[in-house]
Amino acid sequence: MLEFEPVKILKDKKAYMIVAEQIKHAIQSGSLQPGDQLPPERVLTEQFGVSRATMRQAFSVMEVMELIEVRNGVGAFICAPPREEELKIKVDWENSIDPWDIMEARMSIEPHIAALAAINATPKDIAEMRRVLDEEDKCQQTEHFDLFENLDNEFHFLIAKATHNDTLCMMAQYMFECRRNGLWRHMKFHTVGRRGLICDSHMVHESIFKAIEEHDAMAAQRRMISHFERLNKLVFDE
């Protein structure tokens, strides 16, 4: 049975990149063949000496690159390896923003943005948020992940816009551009989109909106914190 070496953390490389590169090398060297099943996640985390979150990020990279196929409830299987030039097109993982960095930044900033939005939101701001939530409500009935993700992005940006603070808006805009990162979207799809949790996300958005509509800054901040704690657990911990 093929075994992998523990990850040695390098200054300029994320652990999940090193894990993915080791598995990619095993595929390209022929040690892993198309159709082979990778060991269970628990075994791989022990072999590589990394966390489940790191292993999940590595799997996301490899799925985006079509090196592996993850079958729910069964496991991860090796795909026929694409050509090297195709790999570069699929994902530039050397320059890809770490999904955890995106999550950490959002958890640090967006609860405060929500609180300020509750204080400063105008009737027009409230109406724009209501419009997006109504679109979300229609979207959740079809479980259309890409459309919902775009509306999710717009809703959070409208909250930032409602602060009427240009600096916070610029910071939020940058974070939301990072959300378009292939790794982030892929990880969220596999943890939220595939599990049919769009409805849950919409309900949380509604609760945040209600606090902002009522100009309750403490409730808006608290509900945003709860929103990200739940998302963090779904994407990185489970």
C-alpha contacts under 8 A as a table, 3 or more apart, distances in Angstrom:
res1	aa1	res2	aa2	distance
2	L	31	S	7.51
3	E	47	Q	6.95
4	F	22	Q	7.48
4	F	44	L	7.86
4	F	47	Q	5.84
4	F	48	F	6.31
5	E	47	Q	6.41
5	E	48	F	5.83
6	P	47	Q	5.83
6	P	48	F	3.92
6	P	49	G	5.25
6	P	50	V	7.94
7	V	15	A	6.81
7	V	18	I	6.78
7	V	19	V	6.87
7	V	48	F	5.31
7	V	49	G	6.33
7	V	50	V	7.26
8	K	15	A	7.95
9	I	13	K	7.19
9	I	14	K	7.32
9	I	15	A	6.19
10	L	13	K	5.35
10	L	14	K	7.37
10	L	15	A	7.99
13	K	17	M	6.63
13	K	18	I	7.07
13	K	94	E	7.90
14	K	17	M	5.37
14	K	18	I	6.70
14	K	98	D	7.99
15	A	18	I	5.20
15	A	19	V	6.33
15	A	50	V	7.64
15	A	54	T	6.71
16	Y	19	V	5.06
16	Y	20	A	6.13
16	Y	54	T	5.16
16	Y	55	M	6.39
16	Y	57	Q	5.86
16	Y	58	A	4.71
17	M	20	A	5.14
17	M	21	E	6.05
17	M	58	A	6.40
17	M	93	W	7.25
17	M	94	E	7.88
18	I	21	E	5.08
18	I	22	Q	6.23
19	V	22	Q	5.28
19	V	23	I	6.50
19	V	48	F	7.14
19	V	55	M	7.50
19	V	58	A	6.23
20	A	23	I	5.26
20	A	24	K	5.99
20	A	58	A	5.11
20	A	59	F	7.25
20	A	61	V	7.06
20	A	62	M	6.55
21	E	24	K	4.86
21	E	25	H	5.98
22	Q	25	H	5.12
22	Q	26	A	6.29
23	I	26	A	5.01
23	I	27	I	6.32
24	K	27	I	5.13
24	K	28	Q	6.23
24	K	62	M	7.99
24	K	67	L	7.31
25	H	28	Q	5.04
25	H	29	S	5.93
26	A	29	S	5.19
26	A	30	G	6.20
26	A	31	S	5.01
26	A	32	L	5.58
27	I	30	G	5.27
27	I	31	S	5.94
27	I	32	L	4.66
27	I	33	Q	6.31
27	I	78	I	7.80
27	I	81	P	7.20
28	Q	31	S	7.67
28	Q	32	L	7.81
28	Q	81	P	7.26
29	S	32	L	7.60
30	G	33	Q	5.93
32	L	36	D	6.41
32	L	78	I	7.24
33	Q	36	D	5.54
33	Q	78	I	6.53
33	Q	79	C	7.94
33	Q	80	A	7.76
34	P	77	F	7.51
34	P	78	I	4.79
34	P	79	C	4.86
34	P	80	A	5.08
34	P	81	P	7.66
35	G	77	F	5.70
35	G	78	I	5.19
35	G	79	C	6.33
36	D	77	F	5.55
36	D	78	I	5.40
37	Q	75	G	6.95
37	Q	76	A	5.75
37	Q	77	F	4.35
37	Q	78	I	6.37
38	L	75	G	7.22
38	L	76	A	5.56
38	L	77	F	5.98
38	L	78	I	7.38
39	P	43	V	6.12
39	P	44	L	6.32
39	P	76	A	7.95
40	P	43	V	5.38
40	P	44	L	6.39
40	P	75	G	6.83
41	E	44	L	5.09
41	E	45	T	6.09
41	E	52	R	7.40
41	E	55	M	7.26
42	R	45	T	5.31
42	R	46	E	6.40
42	R	52	R	7.70
43	V	46	E	5.20
43	V	47	Q	6.21
44	L	47	Q	5.02
44	L	48	F	6.00
44	L	55	M	7.67
45	T	48	F	5.31
45	T	49	G	5.53
45	T	50	V	5.15
45	T	51	S	6.05
45	T	52	R	6.30
45	T	55	M	6.48
46	E	49	G	4.97
46	E	50	V	6.91
50	V	54	T	6.22
50	V	55	M	6.92
51	S	54	T	5.23
51	S	55	M	6.37
52	R	55	M	4.96
52	R	56	R	6.05
52	R	236	F	7.51
52	R	237	D	7.03
53	A	56	R	5.05
53	A	57	Q	6.30
53	A	235	V	7.86
53	A	236	F	4.73
53	A	237	D	6.09
54	T	57	Q	5.12
54	T	58	A	6.29
55	M	58	A	5.07
55	M	59	F	6.22
56	R	59	F	5.05
56	R	60	S	6.20
56	R	187	M	7.85
56	R	236	F	7.50
57	Q	60	S	5.02
57	Q	61	V	6.34
57	Q	99	P	7.98
57	Q	183	L	7.60
57	Q	187	M	7.20
58	A	61	V	5.16
58	A	62	M	6.31
59	F	62	M	5.09
59	F	63	E	6.02
59	F	68	I	7.74
60	S	63	E	5.07
60	S	64	V	6.14
60	S	183	L	6.43
60	S	186	H	6.36
60	S	187	M	6.09
61	V	64	V	5.25
61	V	65	M	6.26
61	V	91	V	7.62
61	V	93	W	7.45
61	V	183	L	6.48
62	M	65	M	4.96
62	M	66	E	5.97
62	M	67	L	5.11
62	M	68	I	5.81
63	E	66	E	4.77
63	E	67	L	5.97
63	E	68	I	5.31
63	E	69	E	6.12
63	E	70	V	7.48
64	V	67	L	7.79
64	V	90	K	6.55
64	V	91	V	6.92
64	V	182	G	7.80
64	V	183	L	7.72
64	V	186	H	7.43
65	M	68	I	7.90
65	M	87	L	5.89
65	M	90	K	5.42
65	M	91	V	6.49
66	E	69	E	6.95
66	E	79	C	6.62
66	E	81	P	7.52
66	E	82	P	7.45
67	L	78	I	6.07
67	L	79	C	5.22
67	L	80	A	6.99
67	L	81	P	5.82
67	L	82	P	7.44
68	I	76	A	6.29
68	I	77	F	5.35
68	I	78	I	4.49
68	I	79	C	5.06
69	E	76	A	5.54
69	E	77	F	5.20
69	E	78	I	6.44
69	E	79	C	6.50
70	V	74	V	7.81
70	V	75	G	5.75
70	V	76	A	4.26
70	V	77	F	6.35
71	R	74	V	5.36
71	R	75	G	5.41
71	R	76	A	6.18
71	R	77	F	7.82
72	N	75	G	6.57
82	P	86	E	6.11
82	P	87	L	6.60
83	R	86	E	5.25
83	R	87	L	6.53
84	E	87	L	5.10
84	E	88	K	6.71
85	E	88	K	5.34
85	E	89	I	6.68
86	E	89	I	5.16
86	E	90	K	6.30
87	L	90	K	5.19
87	L	91	V	6.63
88	K	91	V	5.77
88	K	92	D	5.84
89	I	92	D	7.13
91	V	96	S	7.81
91	V	182	G	7.31
92	D	95	N	5.74
92	D	96	S	6.02
93	W	96	S	4.72
96	S	181	N	7.00
96	S	182	G	7.95
96	S	183	L	7.48
97	I	101	D	7.15
97	I	102	I	7.44
97	I	178	C	7.18
97	I	181	N	6.93
97	I	183	L	7.96
98	D	101	D	5.23
98	D	102	I	6.68
98	D	183	L	7.77
98	D	184	W	7.87
99	P	102	I	5.07
99	P	103	M	6.29
99	P	183	L	6.60
99	P	184	W	5.10
100	W	103	M	4.96
100	W	104	E	5.96
101	D	104	E	5.13
101	D	105	A	6.13
102	I	105	A	5.29
102	I	106	R	6.21
102	I	175	M	6.89
102	I	178	C	6.90
102	I	179	R	7.32
103	M	106	R	5.16
103	M	107	M	6.06
103	M	232	N	7.21
104	E	107	M	5.17
104	E	108	S	6.21
105	A	108	S	5.17
105	A	109	I	6.25
105	A	175	M	7.71
106	R	109	I	5.28
106	R	110	E	5.42
106	R	175	M	7.25
107	M	110	E	6.03
107	M	111	P	6.88
107	M	225	I	6.90
107	M	228	F	6.14
108	S	111	P	7.11
108	S	112	H	7.94
109	I	112	H	5.67
109	I	113	I	6.42
110	E	113	I	4.77
110	E	114	A	6.08
110	E	160	A	7.99
110	E	224	M	7.13
111	P	114	A	5.10
111	P	115	A	6.38
111	P	220	A	7.37
111	P	221	Q	4.57
111	P	222	R	7.14
111	P	223	R	7.98
111	P	224	M	5.16
111	P	225	I	5.73
112	H	115	A	5.09
112	H	116	L	6.29
112	H	221	Q	6.14
113	I	116	L	5.21
113	I	117	A	6.02
113	I	159	I	7.12
113	I	160	A	5.85
113	I	163	T	6.71
113	I	168	L	7.44
113	I	221	Q	7.86
114	A	117	A	5.01
114	A	118	A	6.25
114	A	159	I	6.26
114	A	160	A	7.18
114	A	163	T	7.90
114	A	212	I	7.35
114	A	217	A	7.20
114	A	220	A	5.55
114	A	221	Q	5.53
114	A	224	M	6.93
115	A	118	A	5.20
115	A	119	I	6.66
115	A	212	I	7.70
115	A	216	D	7.59
115	A	217	A	4.19
115	A	218	M	6.32
115	A	219	A	7.80
115	A	220	A	5.42
115	A	221	Q	4.94
116	L	119	I	5.11
116	L	120	N	6.17
116	L	162	A	7.99
116	L	163	T	5.38
116	L	217	A	6.64
117	A	120	N	5.11
117	A	121	A	5.24
117	A	159	I	5.96
117	A	160	A	6.72
117	A	161	K	7.77
117	A	162	A	4.92
117	A	163	T	4.25
117	A	164	H	7.82
117	A	212	I	6.56
117	A	217	A	7.64
118	A	121	A	5.75
118	A	162	A	7.95
118	A	163	T	7.79
118	A	211	A	6.92
118	A	212	I	4.10
118	A	213	E	6.84
118	A	214	E	7.36
118	A	215	H	4.35
118	A	216	D	5.80
118	A	217	A	4.99
118	A	220	A	6.72
119	I	163	T	7.67
119	I	212	I	7.64
119	I	215	H	5.47
119	I	216	D	7.29
119	I	217	A	6.16
120	N	162	A	6.36
120	N	163	T	5.52
120	N	164	H	6.92
120	N	215	H	7.99
121	A	124	K	7.93
121	A	125	D	5.67
121	A	126	I	6.64
121	A	162	A	4.85
121	A	163	T	6.45
121	A	164	H	7.90
121	A	212	I	7.33
121	A	213	E	7.77
121	A	215	H	7.67
122	T	125	D	5.10
122	T	126	I	6.35
122	T	162	A	7.22
123	P	126	I	5.05
123	P	127	A	6.14
124	K	127	A	5.04
124	K	128	E	6.27
125	D	128	E	5.23
125	D	129	M	6.37
125	D	158	L	7.24
125	D	161	K	7.85
125	D	162	A	5.75
126	I	129	M	5.23
126	I	130	R	6.15
126	I	212	I	7.91
126	I	213	E	6.30
127	A	130	R	5.00
127	A	131	R	6.22
128	E	131	R	5.14
128	E	132	V	6.53
128	E	158	L	7.37
129	M	132	V	5.25
129	M	133	L	6.24
129	M	155	F	6.12
129	M	158	L	6.39
129	M	159	I	7.60
129	M	209	F	7.45
130	R	133	L	5.09
130	R	134	D	6.14
130	R	209	F	7.95
131	R	134	D	5.18
131	R	135	E	6.44
132	V	135	E	5.04
132	V	136	E	6.19
132	V	151	L	6.43
132	V	154	E	7.38
132	V	155	F	6.26
133	L	136	E	4.79
133	L	137	D	6.12
133	L	151	L	7.95
133	L	155	F	7.41
133	L	202	H	7.52
133	L	205	H	7.62
133	L	206	E	7.22
134	D	137	D	5.01
134	D	138	K	6.57
135	E	138	K	5.23
135	E	139	C	6.19
135	E	151	L	7.53
136	E	139	C	4.86
136	E	140	Q	6.05
136	E	148	F	6.24
136	E	151	L	6.46
136	E	152	D	7.82
136	E	202	H	6.67
137	D	140	Q	5.41
137	D	141	Q	6.95
137	D	202	H	7.04
138	K	141	Q	5.67
138	K	142	T	7.41
139	C	142	T	5.49
139	C	143	E	6.28
139	C	144	H	6.16
139	C	147	L	7.12
139	C	148	F	6.19
140	Q	143	E	4.83
140	Q	144	H	6.87
140	Q	148	F	7.27
140	Q	198	I	5.86
140	Q	199	C	5.58
140	Q	202	H	7.55
141	Q	199	C	7.98
143	E	148	F	7.84
143	E	193	G	7.59
143	E	196	G	6.81
143	E	198	I	6.51
144	H	147	L	5.68
144	H	148	F	6.15
145	F	148	F	5.05
145	F	149	E	5.96
145	F	189	F	7.08
145	F	193	G	5.55
145	F	198	I	7.47
146	D	149	E	5.09
146	D	150	N	6.36
147	L	150	N	5.23
147	L	151	L	6.37
148	F	151	L	5.02
148	F	152	D	5.91
148	F	198	I	7.52
149	E	152	D	4.87
149	E	153	N	6.13
150	N	153	N	5.08
150	N	154	E	6.27
151	L	154	E	4.93
151	L	155	F	6.06
152	D	155	F	5.17
152	D	156	H	6.36
153	N	156	H	5.38
153	N	157	F	6.23
153	N	176	F	6.51
154	E	157	F	5.05
154	E	158	L	6.11
155	F	158	L	5.15
155	F	159	I	6.45
156	H	159	I	5.13
156	H	160	A	6.55
157	F	160	A	5.02
157	F	161	K	6.12
157	F	169	C	7.61
157	F	172	A	6.68
157	F	173	Q	6.96
157	F	176	F	7.55
158	L	161	K	4.79
158	L	162	A	6.06
159	I	162	A	5.08
159	I	163	T	6.91
160	A	163	T	5.49
160	A	164	H	7.65
160	A	165	N	7.93
160	A	168	L	6.66
160	A	169	C	5.47
160	A	172	A	6.53
161	K	164	H	5.71
161	K	165	N	7.29
161	K	166	D	7.95
161	K	169	C	5.81
163	T	168	L	7.73
163	T	169	C	7.94
164	H	169	C	7.85
165	N	168	L	5.49
165	N	169	C	6.27
166	D	169	C	4.98
166	D	170	M	6.22
167	T	170	M	5.18
167	T	171	M	6.29
168	L	171	M	5.03
168	L	172	A	5.98
169	C	172	A	5.03
169	C	173	Q	5.97
170	M	173	Q	5.02
170	M	174	Y	6.34
171	M	174	Y	5.29
171	M	175	M	6.42
172	A	175	M	5.06
172	A	176	F	6.13
173	Q	176	F	5.12
173	Q	177	E	6.20
174	Y	177	E	5.08
174	Y	178	C	6.36
175	M	178	C	5.02
175	M	179	R	6.50
176	F	179	R	4.91
176	F	180	R	7.02
177	E	180	R	5.47
177	E	181	N	7.48
178	C	181	N	5.32
179	R	184	W	6.10
179	R	185	R	6.74
180	R	184	W	7.15
180	R	185	R	6.49
181	N	184	W	5.46
181	N	185	R	6.37
182	G	185	R	5.33
182	G	186	H	5.96
183	L	186	H	5.06
183	L	187	M	6.07
184	W	187	M	5.29
184	W	188	K	6.13
185	R	188	K	5.14
185	R	189	F	5.97
186	H	189	F	5.09
186	H	190	H	6.30
187	M	190	H	5.27
187	M	191	T	6.30
187	M	235	V	6.58
188	K	191	T	5.18
188	K	192	V	5.51
188	K	193	G	6.77
188	K	235	V	6.29
189	F	192	V	5.36
189	F	193	G	4.30
189	F	194	R	6.07
190	H	193	G	5.90
190	H	194	R	5.25
190	H	195	R	7.44
191	T	194	R	6.18
191	T	195	R	6.26
191	T	234	L	6.13
191	T	235	V	5.73
192	V	195	R	5.38
192	V	196	G	6.41
192	V	197	L	5.20
192	V	198	I	6.65
192	V	234	L	7.42
192	V	235	V	7.86
193	G	196	G	5.57
193	G	197	L	6.33
193	G	198	I	6.53
194	R	197	L	7.74
196	G	199	C	7.27
197	L	200	D	5.19
197	L	201	S	6.48
198	I	201	S	5.10
198	I	202	H	6.25
199	C	202	H	5.12
199	C	203	M	6.33
200	D	203	M	5.17
200	D	204	V	6.39
201	S	204	V	5.16
201	S	205	H	6.28
202	H	205	H	5.02
202	H	206	E	6.24
203	M	206	E	5.02
203	M	207	S	6.41
204	V	207	S	5.13
204	V	208	I	6.37
204	V	223	R	7.80
204	V	227	H	6.64
205	H	208	I	5.13
205	H	209	F	6.06
206	E	209	F	5.01
206	E	210	K	6.14
207	S	210	K	5.13
207	S	211	A	6.53
207	S	223	R	7.20
208	I	211	A	5.32
208	I	212	I	6.43
208	I	219	A	7.78
208	I	220	A	5.45
208	I	223	R	5.82
208	I	224	M	6.56
209	F	212	I	5.07
209	F	213	E	5.96
209	F	220	A	7.69
210	K	213	E	4.99
210	K	214	E	6.12
211	A	214	E	5.14
211	A	215	H	6.10
211	A	216	D	5.12
211	A	217	A	7.08
211	A	219	A	5.72
211	A	220	A	5.01
212	I	215	H	4.82
212	I	216	D	5.96
212	I	217	A	6.90
212	I	220	A	5.95
213	E	216	D	7.72
216	D	219	A	5.50
216	D	220	A	6.20
217	A	220	A	5.10
217	A	221	Q	6.14
218	M	221	Q	5.23
218	M	222	R	6.08
219	A	222	R	5.03
219	A	223	R	5.96
220	A	223	R	5.28
220	A	224	M	6.13
221	Q	224	M	5.21
221	Q	225	I	6.24
222	R	225	I	5.16
222	R	226	S	6.27
223	R	226	S	4.98
223	R	227	H	6.06
224	M	227	H	4.89
224	M	228	F	6.38
225	I	228	F	5.33
225	I	229	E	6.16
226	S	229	E	5.05
226	S	230	R	6.19
227	H	230	R	5.39
227	H	231	L	6.27
228	F	231	L	4.88
228	F	232	N	5.77
229	E	232	N	5.13
229	E	233	K	6.24
230	R	233	K	5.19
230	R	234	L	6.27
231	L	234	L	5.06
231	L	235	V	6.07
232	N	235	V	5.34
232	N	236	F	5.66
232	N	237	D	7.01
233	K	236	F	5.52
233	K	237	D	4.69
233	K	238	E	6.12
234	L	237	D	6.14
234	L	238	E	5.66
235	V	238	E	6.94
